[in-house]
Amino acid sequence: MREQVAVQHAIEKLRALGERLPFPHQSAVRGAPPLRELRPRSGRSRWRAPYARHDEGFAILAIVPEALVDQQGFDRGVALAQRRLAGLKE
């Protein structure tokens, strides 16, 4: 439950600050532009939320485990986020 609240707070920060949201609250997803990742609890959370700019706002495309915790889960989640982003662009 605590992690869900942390993810929700990160989403609220993105809504409020948009592209001005600083690190450590967000960062680029390596090897997967234009994806960025929300980093709940300033990166101390076990979860990440890949997102991208879409239309006038942002689209949260998945909730994935942090790469240092579960690299395979992170990679699968990023691949899913990329597919979802491609679907939004169609």
C-alpha positions, 0 to 999 in steps of 0.5 A, spaced: 500 500 500 505 504 501 508 503 494 502 505 491 501 511 495 508 513 493 507 512 485 501 516 486 505 522 489 510 521 483 504 522 478 502 528 482 508 531 481 509 530 474 502 533 473 504 539 477 511 540 474 511 536 467 518 537 464 520 541 469 520 535 474 527 534 476 532 528 478 531 524 482 524 524 481 524 522 474 530 520 469 531 517 462 530 510 461 537 508 458 536 505 451 529 506 450 528 514 448 523 517 448 521 513 455 522 517 461 521 513 468 518 516 474 522 514 480 517 514 487 520 516 493 526 520 490 528 513 487 528 509 493 522 505 491 522 498 488 518 501 483 518 505 476 513 508 472 515 509 465 512 514 461 512 519 455 509 525 452 503 524 449 498 529 446 498 535 451 500 531 457 504 525 459 502 517 458 504 513 464 505 506 460 507 501 465 509 500 473 515 496 473 520 493 478 526 497 479 532 495 474 537 493 480 531 489 484 529 485 477 532 487 471 528 482 467 522 485 470 524 492 468 526 490 461 519 486 460 516 492 463 520 497 458 518 493 452 511 493 454 511 500 455 514 501 448 509 497 445 503 501 448 506 508 446 507 505 439 499 503 440 498 510 442 501 513 436 497 509 431 
